[in-house]
């Protein structure tokens, strides 16, 4: 497996590239991580026990929970997750004393250094909570109705919040990508050959040019999509804004590397994660992946399959009779890789094979990350 990234380009904020030389499970792991596992700076407002926001005054038409939910969706443009966020607090204090409707937006956010008591400059705050690039508007939080009389004040919102680190797996508000998708790379040579063949057959049947053109167009819409280059995928990435597009894939690759390192360490230090299977599978072992799912599990499964099971590959030693991955239930935070050996095997051999599998995956994802590494 030799991953190659080609056709890397960015236009109108959308990055596209082709990743080839890897199995679909390895490409899909990147997509899953971008959508759910990249840590970023967030406003954590749920659950109640972990809420970092304190609302002092809220006379708007939105209750406190709605205000919290809306603010937790605001992207915080701090790309360095090692930034000392514990030293800062975000404040909002706005009251409508006018006779027209006003709005609380991210433009009203202030950031205070808790150690010095000083506020960040407006330009620094705008870098963290920027306006929309197209409209120049800030994100609306709530509407403040105006003062109606001497005795009826205008609406007011006053709150403070510290910052936290979160991922989209914890809360969909913490997502970092507006778009992250891939599809198989179409094979233009085979598609053109098929079109030429179809044209010849339809002309031989006496169909007119308009009918031929219509049928070819119809075929391109669906059937042509199934003619693809093996192990090649066209990606499309669009960031929310906390990180640039290149950084999303770079970070995704390194999140995967962290997962691989943790799994390798776990099986080497805790062999109780490896047990003999209680099924009829001879020489079978179950390997538990704690806190992991298809992202890591399917990648490990594929390498085990290709290196130790695949009967059609000369690179496979064919030492396995079975290899599979299973996550018993979405709410259970662990999954299982089950392997069955041809010959009787002990735990040390299982650990050795899994360690070698992890090393293979590390080489692959290190190679991918290099394509998206920024050059200062």
VMD Tcl script that draws the C-alpha trace (Angstrom):
set ca {
  {0.00 0.00 0.00}
  {1.55 3.21 -1.20}
  {-0.74 6.23 -0.73}
  {-0.43 8.97 -3.34}
  {-2.18 12.37 -3.31}
  {-2.67 14.08 -6.67}
  {-4.79 16.85 -8.22}
  {-4.61 18.89 -4.99}
  {-6.42 22.18 -5.60}
  {-8.54 24.76 -3.81}
  {-11.19 27.05 -5.27}
  {-13.83 29.19 -3.56}
  {-12.89 27.75 -0.19}
  {-13.33 24.12 -1.30}
  {-10.31 21.83 -1.49}
  {-10.28 18.81 -3.78}
  {-7.71 16.05 -4.17}
  {-7.38 12.45 -5.28}
  {-6.11 9.85 -2.83}
  {-4.98 6.63 -4.49}
  {-3.15 3.48 -3.50}
  {-5.23 2.79 -0.38}
  {-8.25 0.69 0.44}
  {-11.64 2.32 0.98}
  {-11.50 1.63 4.74}
  {-8.35 3.75 5.06}
  {-9.79 6.60 3.00}
  {-13.07 6.44 4.92}
  {-11.18 6.70 8.22}
  {-9.99 10.19 7.18}
  {-13.53 11.25 6.33}
  {-14.91 9.94 9.62}
  {-12.23 11.71 11.65}
  {-12.73 15.06 9.91}
  {-16.45 14.83 10.61}
  {-16.24 13.73 14.23}
  {-12.82 13.48 15.87}
  {-10.81 16.67 15.29}
  {-10.46 18.61 18.58}
  {-11.17 22.34 18.55}
  {-11.82 25.20 20.99}
  {-15.52 25.35 21.89}
  {-18.22 26.81 24.10}
  {-19.33 23.81 26.17}
  {-22.89 24.28 27.42}
  {-24.15 20.70 27.82}
  {-24.65 18.60 29.84}
  {-25.56 20.86 32.76}
  {-22.79 19.47 35.00}
  {-20.13 20.42 32.42}
  {-21.60 23.76 31.34}
  {-18.96 26.50 31.15}
  {-21.43 29.36 30.57}
  {-23.07 31.52 33.19}
  {-26.01 33.70 32.13}
  {-26.50 36.55 34.62}
  {-29.30 38.47 32.88}
  {-31.53 37.34 30.04}
  {-34.71 39.28 29.28}
  {-34.79 38.28 25.60}
  {-37.55 36.13 24.10}
  {-35.16 33.16 24.05}
  {-34.73 31.13 27.22}
  {-31.29 30.39 28.68}
  {-31.00 26.94 27.09}
  {-31.67 28.32 23.61}
  {-29.10 31.06 24.13}
  {-26.55 28.47 25.26}
  {-27.26 26.20 22.31}
  {-26.93 29.05 19.80}
  {-23.63 30.24 21.26}
  {-22.22 26.70 21.41}
  {-22.66 26.54 17.61}
  {-20.37 29.56 17.11}
  {-16.99 28.50 15.65}
  {-14.03 29.81 17.65}
  {-11.13 30.61 15.34}
  {-8.28 29.46 17.55}
  {-6.33 26.92 15.51}
  {-3.82 26.07 18.26}
  {-5.56 23.68 20.65}
  {-2.60 24.09 23.03}
  {-3.47 27.78 23.45}
  {-3.94 28.57 27.20}
  {-7.73 28.90 26.96}
  {-8.07 28.51 30.73}
  {-6.64 32.04 31.09}
  {-9.43 33.70 29.13}
  {-13.14 34.37 29.56}
  {-15.66 35.53 26.96}
  {-18.15 38.20 28.04}
  {-21.36 39.53 26.53}
  {-23.10 42.53 28.08}
  {-25.62 44.35 25.92}
  {-28.84 46.22 26.64}
  {-31.14 47.86 24.11}
  {-31.78 51.44 25.29}
  {-32.90 52.62 21.84}
  {-36.38 52.77 20.33}
  {-35.65 50.21 17.58}
  {-34.90 46.50 17.59}
  {-31.23 45.64 18.14}
  {-29.29 42.38 17.95}
  {-26.69 40.57 20.04}
  {-24.06 39.17 17.68}
  {-20.57 37.74 17.88}
  {-19.43 41.29 17.22}
  {-20.46 42.05 20.82}
  {-18.16 39.38 22.28}
  {-15.31 40.57 24.48}
  {-12.40 38.40 25.61}
  {-10.75 39.10 28.96}
  {-7.46 37.79 30.29}
  {-8.30 36.49 33.76}
  {-4.73 36.95 34.98}
  {-4.39 40.64 34.05}
  {-8.04 41.69 33.95}
  {-7.43 43.32 30.58}
  {-9.46 42.77 27.42}
  {-8.00 41.66 24.11}
  {-7.91 44.33 21.44}
  {-10.81 44.58 19.03}
  {-8.65 43.34 16.14}
  {-7.54 40.27 18.14}
  {-11.14 39.55 19.11}
  {-12.21 39.89 15.46}
  {-9.60 37.31 14.49}
  {-11.21 34.83 16.90}
  {-14.83 35.77 16.08}
  {-14.62 37.12 12.52}
  {-17.51 38.49 10.44}
  {-18.76 36.68 7.36}
  {-16.30 37.02 4.48}
  {-19.05 37.79 1.96}
  {-21.62 39.87 3.85}
  {-19.41 41.31 6.57}
  {-22.09 40.43 9.13}
  {-21.48 38.79 12.48}
  {-23.40 35.72 13.70}
  {-26.73 36.63 15.28}
  {-27.28 35.33 18.83}
  {-30.53 36.99 19.95}
  {-32.84 39.89 19.16}
  {-33.25 42.68 21.73}
  {-36.62 44.42 21.71}
  {-36.50 48.19 22.37}
  {-37.42 50.22 25.41}
  {-41.18 50.85 25.33}
  {-41.54 53.52 28.01}
  {-39.90 55.11 31.04}
  {-40.94 52.10 33.11}
  {-40.39 49.28 30.60}
  {-36.72 48.75 29.80}
  {-35.36 47.31 26.61}
  {-34.24 43.70 26.60}
  {-30.81 42.75 27.90}
  {-28.35 39.87 27.72}
  {-25.42 39.50 30.10}
  {-23.31 36.34 30.24}
  {-19.80 34.98 30.67}
  {-18.23 31.77 29.44}
  {-14.90 30.02 29.67}
  {-13.58 27.94 26.78}
  {-13.04 24.21 26.40}
  {-11.75 21.62 23.93}
  {-14.30 19.38 22.20}
  {-15.02 17.24 19.16}
  {-18.06 16.78 16.95}
  {-18.45 13.25 18.32}
  {-19.30 14.84 21.70}
  {-21.64 17.46 20.22}
  {-22.56 18.28 16.64}
  {-22.11 21.97 17.50}
  {-18.35 21.37 17.56}
  {-17.97 20.33 13.92}
  {-15.03 21.72 11.93}
  {-16.07 20.86 8.36}
  {-19.01 22.07 6.31}
  {-18.24 19.42 3.68}
  {-16.16 16.26 3.81}
  {-16.98 13.67 1.19}
  {-15.34 11.34 -1.29}
  {-16.27 9.16 -4.22}
  {-14.52 6.63 -6.41}
  {-12.35 8.15 -9.15}
  {-13.93 7.45 -12.51}
  {-11.85 5.75 -15.18}
  {-12.09 8.02 -18.27}
  {-10.34 5.55 -20.58}
  {-12.73 2.67 -19.90}
  {-15.71 5.05 -19.97}
  {-14.74 6.41 -23.39}
  {-14.18 2.86 -24.70}
  {-17.66 1.89 -23.50}
  {-19.21 4.98 -25.10}
  {-17.52 4.18 -28.41}
  {-18.84 0.62 -28.24}
  {-22.37 1.78 -27.42}
  {-22.38 4.30 -30.26}
  {-21.33 1.64 -32.74}
  {-24.01 -0.77 -31.54}
  {-26.79 1.82 -31.61}
  {-25.82 3.09 -35.08}
  {-25.84 -0.49 -36.31}
  {-29.40 -0.73 -35.00}
  {-30.32 2.27 -37.15}
  {-30.98 4.75 -34.32}
  {-30.82 8.42 -35.26}
  {-28.14 10.78 -33.86}
  {-30.47 12.48 -31.34}
  {-31.52 9.15 -29.83}
  {-27.92 7.97 -29.63}
  {-26.88 11.20 -27.90}
  {-29.78 10.93 -25.42}
  {-28.97 7.32 -24.51}
  {-25.28 8.13 -24.04}
  {-26.19 11.07 -21.79}
  {-28.54 8.85 -19.78}
  {-25.81 6.19 -19.41}
  {-23.32 8.77 -18.13}
  {-25.67 9.82 -15.35}
  {-25.68 6.42 -13.62}
  {-23.94 3.46 -15.25}
  {-20.74 5.41 -15.97}
  {-20.43 6.12 -12.26}
  {-19.71 2.43 -11.68}
  {-16.61 2.37 -13.90}
  {-13.87 3.40 -11.51}
  {-10.15 3.20 -10.87}
  {-9.53 0.68 -8.06}
  {-8.38 2.14 -4.72}
  {-8.64 5.73 -5.91}
  {-10.91 8.36 -4.32}
  {-11.79 11.97 -5.12}
  {-12.15 14.04 -1.95}
  {-13.92 17.34 -1.40}
  {-13.27 19.34 1.80}
  {-14.72 22.65 3.00}
  {-13.83 23.96 6.44}
  {-16.12 25.77 8.85}
  {-13.25 28.15 9.53}
  {-11.38 27.15 12.69}
  {-8.73 25.41 10.57}
  {-7.85 25.71 6.90}
  {-8.63 22.81 4.56}
  {-5.06 21.49 4.42}
  {-4.89 21.41 8.22}
  {-8.08 19.33 8.46}
  {-6.57 16.39 6.56}
  {-3.20 16.82 8.29}
  {-4.88 16.77 11.70}
  {-7.12 13.84 10.69}
  {-4.09 11.76 9.74}
  {-2.44 12.53 13.09}
  {-5.61 11.75 15.04}
  {-5.56 8.36 13.31}
  {-1.89 7.93 14.20}
  {-2.73 8.67 17.84}
  {-5.47 6.02 17.74}
  {-3.05 3.47 16.29}
  {-0.38 4.28 18.89}
  {-2.88 3.95 21.75}
  {-4.18 0.61 20.47}
  {-0.66 -0.75 20.00}
  {0.28 0.28 23.52}
  {-2.91 -1.19 24.98}
  {-2.44 -4.67 23.51}
  {1.24 -4.75 24.49}
  {0.59 -3.71 28.10}
  {-2.78 -5.39 28.68}
  {-3.08 -8.81 27.09}
  {-6.47 -9.31 28.78}
  {-7.87 -7.37 25.81}
  {-7.10 -10.50 23.78}
  {-9.23 -13.53 24.61}
  {-9.94 -16.84 22.94}
  {-13.23 -16.63 21.10}
  {-16.17 -18.54 22.55}
  {-17.51 -19.46 19.12}
  {-16.90 -22.58 17.02}
  {-14.07 -20.79 15.20}
  {-10.92 -22.90 15.67}
  {-7.78 -21.14 16.93}
  {-9.83 -17.96 17.23}
  {-9.13 -14.81 19.21}
  {-11.22 -11.73 20.03}
  {-9.39 -8.42 20.38}
  {-11.24 -5.62 22.18}
  {-10.90 -2.03 20.97}
  {-11.88 0.17 23.90}
  {-13.34 3.55 22.93}
  {-12.93 2.82 19.22}
  {-15.27 2.03 16.36}
  {-15.21 1.53 12.58}
  {-12.64 4.29 12.05}
  {-9.79 2.25 13.52}
  {-11.39 -1.19 13.45}
  {-11.99 -1.43 9.71}
  {-8.48 -0.14 8.95}
  {-6.93 -2.86 11.15}
  {-9.27 -5.45 9.66}
  {-8.18 -4.58 6.13}
  {-4.45 -4.81 6.86}
  {-4.94 -8.14 8.63}
  {-6.96 -9.37 5.66}
  {-4.50 -8.23 3.01}
  {-1.39 -9.42 4.86}
  {-2.62 -12.65 6.41}
  {-5.83 -13.88 4.73}
  {-6.14 -12.78 1.08}
  {-5.90 -15.98 -0.96}
  {-5.33 -14.12 -4.25}
  {-2.35 -12.02 -3.12}
  {1.27 -13.11 -3.17}
  {1.96 -10.63 -0.35}
  {-0.37 -12.51 2.00}
  {1.07 -15.30 4.16}
  {-2.43 -16.82 4.34}
  {-2.01 -17.68 8.01}
  {-5.60 -16.67 8.87}
  {-8.78 -18.61 8.16}
  {-11.00 -15.78 9.38}
  {-10.73 -12.04 9.90}
  {-13.61 -9.71 10.81}
  {-14.61 -6.57 12.67}
  {-17.78 -5.97 14.66}
  {-19.22 -3.21 16.80}
  {-21.95 -4.86 18.90}
  {-24.03 -1.72 19.46}
  {-23.67 2.03 18.74}
  {-24.14 2.81 22.45}
  {-21.42 0.38 23.55}
  {-18.08 2.19 23.44}
  {-16.01 -0.78 22.40}
  {-15.71 -3.06 19.39}
  {-14.18 -6.41 18.48}
  {-11.76 -7.75 15.90}
  {-12.06 -11.52 15.56}
  {-9.34 -13.55 13.87}
  {-8.98 -17.29 13.35}
  {-5.63 -18.94 12.64}
  {-4.97 -22.03 10.54}
  {-2.70 -23.42 13.22}
  {-2.72 -23.28 17.01}
  {-1.40 -19.90 18.16}
  {-0.68 -18.19 21.46}
  {-1.34 -14.60 22.59}
  {2.23 -13.47 21.97}
  {1.89 -14.31 18.28}
  {-1.42 -12.43 18.13}
  {0.22 -9.37 19.72}
  {3.11 -9.59 17.24}
  {0.74 -9.66 14.24}
  {-1.33 -6.77 15.59}
  {1.81 -4.73 16.34}
  {3.06 -5.27 12.80}
  {-0.36 -4.26 11.49}
  {-0.18 -1.01 13.48}
  {3.27 -0.28 12.08}
  {1.93 -0.72 8.55}
  {-0.90 1.72 9.24}
  {1.53 4.21 10.80}
  {3.61 4.25 7.62}
  {0.49 4.83 5.50}
  {-0.94 7.72 7.54}
  {2.45 9.36 8.04}
  {2.84 9.29 4.27}
  {-0.61 10.86 3.77}
  {0.04 13.58 6.35}
  {3.22 14.66 4.56}
  {1.18 15.73 1.51}
  {-0.78 18.18 3.68}
  {2.04 19.43 5.87}
  {2.42 23.20 5.68}
  {5.78 24.59 4.65}
  {6.58 27.74 6.63}
}
mol new
graphics top color blue
foreach p $ca { graphics top sphere $p radius 0.5 }
foreach p [lrange $ca 0 end-1] q [lrange $ca 1 end] { graphics top cylinder $p $q radius 0.2 }
display resetview
